[in-house]
Amino acid sequence: MNAQEAEQRFRAQIAALRPPSSISPDSVLTQGITGPDCLNLFESQVLSRQVDLAARRLGASGRGFYSIGSSGHEGNVALAAATRVTDPALPHYRSGAFFVHRMRQAGGRDPVRDILLGVVAAAADPISGGRHKVFGSAAANIIPQTSTIASQLPRAVGLAFAIERADRLGVACPWPADAVVLCGFGDASANHSTAAGAINTAIHTAHLGVAAPVLFVCEDNGIGISVPTPPDWIEHAYGHRPGLRYFSADGCDLLDAVTTATAAVDWVRAHRRPAFLRLRTVRLFGHAGSDVESAYRDTAGVDADLARDPLTATARLLVTAGIRTPRELLGHYDHLAEQVAATAEDVCREPRLAAAAAVLAPLAPARPDLVRADALRQGPPGSPAAGSPTASQPVRLPTAGDAGPAAGTRSPGSETLAQAINRTLAELLARDSDLLVFGEDVGRKGGVYGVTKGLRTRFGPRRVFDTLLDEQSILGTALGAGLAGFVPIPEIQYLAYVHNALDQLRGEAATLSFFSAGRYRNPMVVRIAAYGYQRGFGGHFHNDNSVAALRDIPGVVVASPSRPDDAAAVLRTCVSAARVDGRVCVFLEPIALYHTRDLYEQDDGDWATPTADPTHVPIGRARVYGDGTDLTIVAFANSVPMSLRVARRLAARGVRARVLDLRWLSPLPVADLLRHAESTGRVLIADETRRSGGVSESICAALIDAGFTGHVRRVTSADSFIPLGPAAATVLLGEADLEAAALAAVEGA
């Protein structure tokens, strides 16, 4: 049955109803739900349904671009009735009625117009600016979600945790301390590993005695696109979980839905623990406008769902309770339908995004002067910056042929990469109360490599803490904490492990500012122990050199320092970029350089750097070693000290090379790269990542795009996973390979 036939059936069923002898518009129906309350909720249901129908008409006429509707799910209006406007919501993508009613509660905007602006991809869409049709509103505390399956659940758990943590730490938070986080999803999504992990994390958090006030709402319509969900599955999977209070309501019965949803919300608010509400719904008119249900559902099943239409059920309640007559109700229904239709025509006249710059605007906001000031300040946010140096230009440091520390000497107070990161984290935690540091083994143990050693003791377990062994939940905690006013610094223990949870960066972190036109943001700095070359401990999962999946996420900053002093400065920049511009930063830490002190000779101490005052490295600026005119070796991470050693050996053969440390992998320091490439006319890229999809491919492309006409070569690791033991040297970039390639680059030019 199509939407038009369903409309006719609705009208016929309501017209056939027989009201009681007397009309009592203000009667109380149950537990404080009055006739006016019920009518108000019905209006939101009708508006949501009519928006669905309008979206289909707009799509059919080529003027609309989104038709995944909420028809049959209008019972979720009960969630708006049960919660406060100040309760943050991460809704299901079929939450039209919830959105309409929450927006009406918040006031100030027309929810129908806002939804339809999204449907036609109008630039005036107040949440996404025409980039995607989402349910979202800063004023109504609705955090926009797309249709990624269950990806918002880890964020919801993180937000529930962070609201309480912000209150305890005195950090300013957009939501009140007694807020309940509402998170909606479908029955098919409930099977996703992301959902299972997030719900497990919420239960585990509460089990530890830490507040996790989140209400998971599964809108169970019994089908995921074309795959049926067994009628008892959701209750079987979630109805008897220890530590998870379970509620169930008929989403096609407004009174049951409101009463049960209110009980669930009240329970979570009082107990500050997670609960699960199964809201039984139906899906009307297929998965989306292009879906042909008859290809996989029989007529009896479609008709059975239509018989449970929540709109018809609420209308029947209004008539049989004597709140409205059938004629009054249908007249009001037609009036609302006309309003929606008129709005649908009106939004079609709104302009759409017409330039790439407009589309990209929210992706990578950059205010470098403010970031610099924040990175160098000595007090709380708002304090003036210190007079410390800023590495705004590439720095010339000693290399082959230059005077430098004598072998066997160490600068007073010198530190390794791990020590520099540890010191910087401590300085930032002491300076800024909005920082949280967390991850697997980060707290008590101080990290697998000791990078966070002593931080938990100094700053306490509320700011430096261990997490579950679940990367999705670690990043979800960061996503929620960023929303709640923190600058989270989560740690992923090894680079190979981040792939377990990449969608939390790609589908959630990177898209939030894009789909909210910057109205919401989730600042974070994700620390990751990265790359290969570990000695005595290895294998693929602890030595991974694949960064392609991180570098191609729009708007994400990828930093990769190699020197201790650069690590300190770059980390400060990342934290300030997160705080000031809401940036999502990934900070790759070369494991093999964590405790390295020597560069050229044993005990020369040339890779350790002196402890210094806070410094700042602008995003996308490189560091240069030397001023050789024969060859520019472009390197990053482990390949930097390798390249410096090679450069010294080249100097002994009369070849003067400079080494350019990129420091940033996304965005690349293109201006610095081009300047130093042109200074020698010959470029060798020392790339420890894989030959296919590695960093060197983008460096080559950047040089070509910039018009570089000199000679370019690259030497890389093999397209291989990293094996255990000495065999690793056969597939990783080595100094011998690098030196041979450098000589070939000079001699063959």
N, C-alpha and C positions, 0 to 999 in steps of 0.2 A: 504494500500500500504506500503510495507516494504522499508527500506532505499536503498536497491539495485535498486528496481524499480524506486524510486524517483530519484536516480542518473541518470539512463537511460533517464528518462523523462526530467531532466534538460539539459542533453547533446543534446537531440533531439530538444528541444525548442530553445536553443541557436544557434544550427547549422542552424535552419530554418530561423533565422533572416536575414534581408537584410539591410546592413549598407548603409549610404549615399554615394554619389559618391566620396566625398573627406574625408579623415581622418584628424582630428584636435586634436591631443593628448593633447594640452595645452589649449583647449578652456575653457572659464568660463561658468559654467552651470547655477548658480544662486547665487546671493548675496555673491560673493567671493569664491564660491566652484569651484575649477578648475578641469580639467580632471585628472591631477596627484593626486589631493586630493581624488577624487572619486575612482580612481584605488587603491590607498593606503588603503582606507577603505574597498574596495571589497576584497583585499588580506586578511585583518584581518577577514572578514566574512568567507571567504573560509577556512582559517586556523582553525577557530572555528568549522565549520561544519566538516572538516576532522578529527579533534580531536574527535568529537562525534562519527564518524563512526569507528575510530580506537579503541575507548573505548569499543564499542560494540563488535568488533572483539576480543579484548583482553579478554573481559568477556566471550565470547563464547568459547574461548580456555582455560579458567581457569587461565588466567594470569592477569586479571584485576578484580577490585572489586567495581567499581563505574560506573554507566551508566546513571545517570540523566543528560540529555544533554541540550544544548542550541539551538538546531535546531528549526528554526522558529522565534527565538528571536534575530537573528543576527543584527536586527535594533538597538540594544542597543550599537552598535559601535558608534552611533551618540553621545552618552553620553561622550565617550572618546574624540571625536572631539570637543565637546562643552565646556569641562572643562579643567582646567590646571592639570598638573601632581601633582602639590602641593595642589590640592583640595582633601581632604580625602574622600574616598568612602567606603561605606558599601553595597556591591552589592547584588543583587538577585542571587540565586544559578543557574540561567540560564544566567549568564552574561559572557559567554565565549568570545563573540566578543569584549565586552568592555574590558575584562581583556587582551586579546591578543593585542588590539590596545594601551591601556594605557601602557602596558609593552614595546611595541615597541617604544612608545614615550619616556619612561624613559631610554631605552637603557641598555645594559650591560648583559642581559640574554635572552635566547630563551624561549618565553612564551609557545610554543608548548611543549617543553621538560619539562618545569616546571609543566604544567597541567598533562601530561602523567606520570610523576614521582609520582604524587598524585594518579592517577588512579591505578597504580600497587603497591601502598603503599610502595614505595622505601624510604629507610632511607635518601637518597640524596635529597628528595623533599625539596626545599629551604624554604618553609614556614611551613609546619607541621612536617617535618622530618619523614614522613611515617605514621602519626597517623590518618590522615583523608584527603580526597580529598577536598580541599577548594580553593577558589580564594582569594589569599592574597599575598601581597608583601610590605615589608617595603620601598624599594626603590621607588615603584610606588604609595605609600600611599594608598594601598588597605588593609583595615582591614578585616581579614578573617571572613567569616560567614559560618555556616553550614546551614542545611535545617530546622532549628527550625522556626516555623511559626511566622513571624513578630517580633521576639524577639529582633532584632537589632534596631528597630525604637526608643525605648526610649534612647538607647545609642547615636543614631545619633542626637537626639534633645539635649541631654546633651553635646555632643561634640560641636555642633553649639553654644550653650550658652557659653561653657567654652573657646572656641577660643577667643571670644570677651572679656570675663571676664579676661582672661590671659593678653590680650593686655592692658586693663585698669589698671590692678594691677601690671604690669611689671613683670609677671611670665614668665619664658622661656617656649615657646610652640613649638612643632615640626612643626606647620603650620603657614603660614602668617596670619596677622590680617584680610585680606580681603578674606580669603578662603571661599568657599562654600562647605558645607557638602552634599554629594550625597548619597541617601539612596534608594535602590531598593527593590521591593517586588512584589508578584503576585496579581492577582485580587482576588483569594480566600483568601489570607493573609489580604487583605484590610478589610475583615469582622471581623478579630480577635479583641478581646477587647484590646490587646496590641497595635495594630495599631491605633485603635480609640483613645485610651488614649494618645498615643504619639503625634498624630497629634493635638489633643485638647490641649495638653500641649504647643506645638509649637505656636499655635494660641494665647493661653492665655498669653504666655511669650511676644510675640510681642505686644499684646494688652496693656500690662503694660509698653510698651516703651523700653523693653529689647531686644537686638538683638537676632535673632534666624535664622541665614542664612542657612537653610536646604532646599534642593529640594527633595521632596518625588517623586519617580518615580514608578508608578504602571505599570508593564508590563502585560497588559491585554490580555491573550490569550483565554479568554472566558471559561476556564474550570479548575476546581481544582481536579486533578486526574480524577475522573469520574463525578463530579458534575458540571453542567453547571452554568456559571455566565450570567444573563440576559445581552444582549448587551448594554443596557442603564444604567445598575446598577451603575457602577463606576462614571459616570457623575452625575447621580441622587444623589448619596451619597456624592460626594465631589466637584461637579462642581459649587455649589452655596453657599459654606460656607463663611460667613463673615470672613474676615481676612486671607483667604487662596486664593492666586492667582492661577487660574486654567489654565492649558495649555493642549492641546490634539494634538497628532500627529499620523500619520500612520507609525508604525514601519516597515512596509513592503515597504515603499517608502523612500529611503535613503535621498533624498533632503528635503522632508517634515520633516523627523525625525531630520536631522542635523539643519535645519533652526529653527524649533520650540524648540529643546533642547537648542540651543544657546541662543534664546530669553529668555527661562526660566532661564537658568544659569545667564545670564547677569542681569535679573531683580532681582534675589535673591542677586547677588553680589552688586548691586547698592542700593537696599532698605534694605538689612539685615533683611528680613522678610521671612517667609516660603512660599513655592509655591508647587503646586502639578502638576505633568506631567503625563498624561495618555498616555502611548505608546502602541498603539493597535498592537498586535502581533498574531502569530499563534503558535500552538504547533505541531511539526511534530514528527512522529515515537513514539507517546505514552509518558506516564509520565516518564518511565525509561525503561531500556532494558528488564525487565521482564514483562512489562505491555502489555496486549493484548487489544488494543483499540476496536477491533471488538466485544468485549463482552458488550460494553456499548455505542458505537457510530456507526451510520450508515455510509455506504460507501459514501453517498452524502456529509456528513459533513466532512469526512476525505479528500475527493477530493477537497472540497471548500477551505480548509486550504492549501492544496498543491498548488492550483492555485494561492495563495497569497505568495508563497515562497519568502522571501526577497532576497535570493541569486539569484534566477532567475530574480527578478525585478531589482536588481542592475546590473546584467549582461546585461539585456535588455537596461538599461539606457546607459551603456558604449558603446554598439554597435550602438544604434540609435542616440547617440550624436556624433558619429564618433570618439570616443576615441580609440576604438579597434575594429578589425574585429572579427567575430565569431571564425575564425580559430585561431587568435592570443589569444583570450580570453580562448578558450578551451585548447590550448597548455599551457598557463600559469596556468590554473586550474589544469591540469594534473601534471605539474611540482611541484606545491605546494602539491598536494595529495601524490606524491611520497616522498617528503621530510617528510611529516607527518608520512607516513607508515614506512619509514626507522627509524625515531625517535622512533616510537612505538616499533619496534623490539629491538632497542638499549636499551631502558629503562628497558626492561625485564631482562637484565643482571645485573641490579643494586641490591645489597643486601637489604633485608628488616630488620626491627627491629626484633631482635631474643631473646631479654632478657627483663624481666620485668623492670629491673633497667633503661634500655634505654627508655622504654615507659614512665616511671614515671618521668624521669629527669626534665621536665619543670614544674611539678605540684606544688612542694613545695620547691622552692629554699630557702636555709637557709645559711646565713653567720652571725652566732650569734655574733662574735666579732665586726663586723661592725654595727650590730643592737645595741649592747650595747654602742658602742662609739657614735652613733647617738642619742640614748636615753639620754645619760648623758651630751652631749655637751651643752654649755651655749649660744653660738652664732649661726649664720647662718650655713647651711650645710658646712662641711669642717672645722669647728672650733674644737679645741681639747675638749675631754670629761672632765667634771668636776670630781673632786675627790670624788664623792658621792658614797655611798655604793651600792653594787649590790647583790641582793638576789640570788646568784648563788647556794647556798645550802639552804635546808629547815631550817627555823628559829624556834628556841625554844622560845616560849613566855609564859607568865604566864597563868596557868590554875588551876584547882583544886589542892589545897595543896601548891601552889607556892605563894611567896610574890607578891603582886600587889597593884595597887592604892586602897586606902581605900574607902569604899562605901561613896558616896556623894562628892568625890573630883574629880576634872577634871584637866587634864594637861593643862598648859597655851597654848593658841592657838589651842586647840583641834578642830577637825572638823568632820562632818558626811560624809557619803558616797557621798551624793549629793554635799556637799560643796567641797569635795576633787576632784570630777570630774570637777566641775565648775572651781576650781582654776587651775587644770591641763590644761583644755582646754584654759583658759586665758593665762597661761604661754606658751603653745605651739603656740597659735595664735600670741603672742607677739614675740616669737623667730623666727617663720618660716612664711614667706610670702606666702608659697604655700598651706597653710591650708584653707579649706572652711568648715564651719559648717552650716548645713541646715536641714530642715524637717518641719513637720506640727507644728505650734505654737512655733517654736524654737526661732524666732526672737523677735518680739515685746513683746510677753507674757513671754518669757524666759523659755519655756517648761511647760508642764502640771504640773510638779513637781518642777519647778524652777531651774532645773539643768543647764540651759543655761542663767539664769537671768543675765542681765547686759552686756552680750557679744556683742550684737548688738550695744548698745550705745558706748561701748569702741572701737570696731573694725570696725564698720560701716556696712551698709546693703549690701555692695558688698561681704563681707566675711562671714557674719552671717545673714541668711535670711530665710524667710518662703517660703514654697512650697505649691503647690496644694495638696488637700487631695487625693493623688493617689500614693500608694506605688511603683507601677511600674515606675512612672515618677521620684520619689525620687531616686530610685536606678539607673534608667537610667541616671539621672543627674550625679550621682557619677561615673558611668561607663565612661561617656564622659569626665568628669573632670579629671579622672585618666589618660586617654589617652592624655589629653592636658597639662599635666605637674603638676597638682595639687595632693595633698593628701587629698581627700575628706573625711569628717566625717559626713555622713548622719545619721539622727535619724529616726527610725521607732517607732512610738509612743507607741505601745504595741506589745508584742510577737505574739499575735494572728493575728495581721495585716500583719506580714511579709509573711504569707502563701498566701496572695493575689498576691504576686509578687515574689514568690520563684524562678521562672525560670530566673529572672534577676540575681540571684546569681548562681543557678545551671547551667543554660544553657548558660549564657553570661559571668559573672565575672569569674567563676571557670574554664571555658574552654578556655579563650582567650590565656593564655600563653601555654596551652597544644596544641592547634591547630596552634599556631604560633611558636612553639619551643622556646618560650621566647622572640621572637622578638617584640611582643606587650605585654603589661601588663596593668592591671587596678587596681592600688593600692587603697585601701579604708579601712576605719574602720567604720563598721556599728554599731552604738549604738542602743540598743533595751532595752526598759523598760520591764522587764521580771518577770515571775513566779507569784505565788499566795501570799496569806496571807495579802492582803490589808484589812484594817479594815474600815468599813463604806462605802466602795465603791468597788464594785466587779462585780460578774458575769463572765461568761466565757471570754468575749472579753477583759476584763481588768485584768483577772487573768488566764493566760495560762501557763501550765507547760510542754508543748511538745517541745522538742529540737531535736528529732530524725531526722527530715527533714533537719536540719542544720548540724548535726554531720556526716551525711553520704555523704556529698559533698566532693569529693576528693580535697585535697589541702587547704581547707578553715580552718582557725584558729578560734576556738571558745573559747573565754575567759569568765570566770565567777567569778570575784572577789567578796568577801563578806565584807572585812574590808575596811575602807576608805583609809588607806595608801597603801594597795594592789591595790585598784582601781586606784589610781594615778599612781603607778609604772607600773601596767599591761597596762594601757592606753598608757603610754609613749612607752612601748615596742611594742604595736600594731601599733602605728603611725610610729615608726621607722622601723618595719618589712615591713610595707606598702611602705615606702619611699625607703628603701635600697633594699629589695628583691621583691617588687611588690606584696606583699601578700594581700590576701583578708581576712580581720579579722572581726569577729562578736563579739561584746563586750556586753555581757548580764548583765544588771544592775538590781539587785533585788529590785523591787519597795518597798517592805515592809521594806527594810533596808535603804532607801534613807535618812531618817531623824532620824534614831535610834541612840541614844547616850548610852543607858544603856544596860548592859548585864545580870548581876545577880540580881541586886536589883534596885528599882526605885531610880533615881538620882545618881547611882554609876559612871556614865560616862565612863564605861569600854569599850564600843564599839566605842566611838569616839577616834580618834588617833591624836597625835600632828602634826601640820603642820611641814613638814620636807623638806629638800633639795631634789632635784630630785633623785629618785631611779629607779632601773631597775629589772624586774623579767624575767629571760629567759623563752622563750616559752617552756612549758612542764615541769616546775618545781613547786613543791608543797610547802606548808608551814605546819609545824608541831607545835602543841601545846602540851607541856608536854613530859614526857619520860616514861609514864606508861608501865608496862611490862605484864599486864593481857589482854589488848584488844586494838586493833587499830580501831577507828571509822573513816571511810572514809566519808567525807562530802564535800559539796560545797554550795555556795550561802546561802539561808536561813537556811539550815540544819547545818551550821557551828556554829552560836551562840546557836542553839538548842542543838547541840552535846556537846558544852562546858558546858552548864548548866546541861545536863545529866551527864557529866563526873564529875562535882563537887558533884552531889548527889551520884554517884557511889563511889566516894572517901570516903564519909561519911560511906559507908557500907564496906569499906575495899577493894574495887576494884579499881585498878589503871589503868586508860585508857589514851591513847594519842589520839588526834584528828588530822587527816590529812586533810587539806583543799586543794583540788585539784587545784583550781584556773584556771586550763585549762581543758576544756572538749574535745577538739580536737586540737592537739594530747594530749592524756592523759599522765600524769607524771608517766609513767610505772616504771621507775627506782626507784623513790621515793616511789611509791606505794608498790613495792615488798620489798624494804628495811625495811619499817616500818611494813609491814605485817609479815615478818620473825622475826622482833624484839619481837613480842608478840605471834605469832602463831595463833592468832584469829583475824578475821576481821569481822566487822559489817559495812555494807554500808548503810548510811542514805541518801536515794534518794528521793527528793521531786518531781521528775518527775514520770511519770506513770510506773506501774509495767511492762507492755508490751511495749517494744521499748524504755525504759528509760535508763538513763546513767548507772545504776547498772548492766545491762546486759553486757555492754562492760567491766566494771571493773572486773566482775567475769571471763569473758573470758580472760582478760589480765593476771589475776593471774594464771589461769589454764595453759595458753600458756607459762607462765614464769616458770612453774614447782612448784608453791606453793603447799605445801602438808598439810597446816594447815586447820583450820576450817573457813568457809566463810558463812555468813548469810547476808541477806539484808532485809531492811524494806523500803517500798515505799508508794507513794500515790496510790490511786486506779485508775483503768482504767476507768476514768470518766472525763467528762467536769466538770468545777468548778462551782457549783451553787451559787446563790446569798445568802447573809446573813449567819447566823450561820450554815446553812447546809454545808457550805464549809468545816468546820472542820471535817465532817464525811468522807470526801474523800481525804483530804490532810494529808500528813505525820504529825503526832503530837508528842510532846515530850513524852507523856505517852507511845505511841507505841514504840518510840525509846528506852526509858528506859527499857521497858519490854523485848524488843529484845536484848538489851545489857546484861541484867541479864541472859537471856536464853543462850546467846552465851557463857558466862563465865561458868555458871553452867552446861550447857549441853555438854561442850567440854571434 
